[in-house]
Amino acid sequence: MVSWSEHLTTGSWIDVDDVNIFYVMRGVGQPVVFLHGWAASSFSWRKTLPVISQHFRALALDLPGFGLSKRPPTGISLPSVTNLLMKALDRLGVEKFCLVGHSMGGAISAHIAVQYPERVDRLVLVNPSLVGGDDGRRPLAMELARKRFISTLITRLFVRKYFIKRVLSKIYVDKSALDDEAVEGYYESVKRAGPVLVEAGNIWRDFRTDCVYDIRCPKLFVLGGMDNVVPFRKNLELAQKIGAEIHVEPDAGHSVHEEKAESFNNVILRFLRG
């Protein structure tokens, strides 16, 4: 198991438009880019990077405002985050790549696949949160972002280890995957985020759910059958409608890539190899 401190030793920083972005890059060959979910960081891919990097050039970034990456002075939005990420990839010499996104990172990944179809070779969406401004429902973060006083209280409450452990214990179906190192890593991932935790609701506000019908590259949905964050059935139906490959881990929750790491790694490795 990789601890937070060990995770840091494998990473580097790159400056893009005066925004310092933390990333971990391992291996050689075709690039595979990993984007984490809300209230997380590149740490969440700690069980996957060592395996994928044996076959590909694996690159996991901390999204702006999360983990060790700085918040953009212009704020958090889907266009601003996408712009920074693509500039970072350009600076790192990553032209055409496969893309793996979890939860909120899945929405960003889908957006990138539509906006830059010539650059995304394959797309893996892991329990993606594809609720957008056109979906008729608002994620909680979108609502809280409109109530500054409440959002301040929420972020102060959330960024505490005991509260993070309680939240993770509800998200993880396989409790054996939730150890002290996981709690520490997730705490470190959000302790500098502050209001960004709520401001990230702008990403869903800007996202358009129907854009997934415009994804042209091969796509795979990896879903936890017991996901209690993003409705499993909703993702399953969407994946079927757009003709994506589907893999379901029936006994896993929202963090399927951490709960069922060995199976997850084998599934995406097969897909990435084509």
Secondary structure, DSSP 8 states (H G I E B T S, - for coil): ---HHHHHHTEEEEEETTEEEEEEEE--SSEEEEE--TT--GGGGTTTHHHHTTTSEEEEE--TTSTT----TT---HHHHHHHHHHHHHHTT--SEEEEEETHHHHHHHHHHHH-TTTEEEEEEES-----TTSS---HHHHHTT-HHHHHHHHHHHSSHHHHHHHHHHH-SSGGG--HHHHHHHHHHHTTTTTHHHHTHHHHHH--GGGGGG--S-EEEEEETT-TTTTHHHHHHHHHHTT-EEEEETT--TTHHHHTHHHHHHHHHHHHH-
